[in-house]
Amino acid sequence: MKLKKYAAPFLAGLLAAVTVTSTASAHPYDYWQRIYLSKNDANIELYVLYTAQTELLTKENVYDYAINWNNISSDVSVSVEYQNTILPNSNGKWIVTGREFKNTNLGRMNPYDASGNLMDTTPGVNSDWSYVRIDINVDAEAFVDLKNGLITPSKLITNARKTFLHEVGHALKLSHPKQNSTLSGHTVSNGRPYAIMNQGYVRSSSEAVAPDIAFHDKVCLKTKWGV
């Protein structure tokens, strides 16, 4: 896939309306309860298939950044390998595949039970997942920020990277933080904790979406999996 050239500012005002408070906390709705079947940790291997690898979505530009989730919780370990053939999902070994979504999806995490049935991702429901599959949109134009105008190819890569980090966060059982004016100890933007796990990037309010794994994400990961 060849990249088109775009020009315009990237996520203007990303840090607008940001405040910081002093003590840390995490909320139950910020992550999915329960476990992966037969596992008490989140040690995972991501197999990035050739279908997900494009001129935009490369190892160095996007996928290698999944290891940024390491060294936060001792029970979380993420590694990335690259495959040209489809491998079966197994315990802790999950595929990342590419799709051209026909809607506004940039990426999607799909959890399955042991029989291969897609599971409900509503926080609070039974979430004893067996494995997940991550789908990434391979259409470069999908990563254009329609709120703030057209952008450069390097910013498309940044947007794709943030999307992938977000989906890996879901695979680690972190959900979208809800708006809550009583949050304490977190950087807050317009009532939301500043985090890579926020929903809405890039086509709606993006001010609360962090450019990388943020303090709130780390607190939730430790709360879910342990220090």
C-alpha angles and dihedrals in degrees: 000000000000120000120235117220118251132183131198140088118298120238095332112209095018091149096042119134094010122159133172130215130190117245129056128235139155130208128223092239091059092075140023118259127230128033147277108270112267091005134095094185141045102245103147140170118209116208108202108205124214089250089068095048116091138145087277100036102056133152094251097039101044123352102050088061090074087087088069084087089067126094093034101090123018089224095056123081126161125188130175131215131175124230136183094197131057113259125194117255112249138168105317094345111102136170129237112206136180126240136171101231115205093211135048096289113128093180141345138205114213118195120201137192123233091274093055096256117146110247133218111264097198107130110248098031123107103295104175091137123187098203142331138226122209119211119196124194107244094195106106092206090062089073095058111117102237092185096059102029135252118335142197125272090253090057090050087058091050090051092049091049092051090049092052093047088051093052093047086052088057089051086055086056098255113141133197111290112240124229109266124163092200097063112132130200097018135103103253129202118190092336096313128103110252103247146140086236095067116117122227104063121160110001103043135024106343102170093102095049110103120218091232140002105316137199093268091052091051093049091051092047091052092045091052100042106017134254 
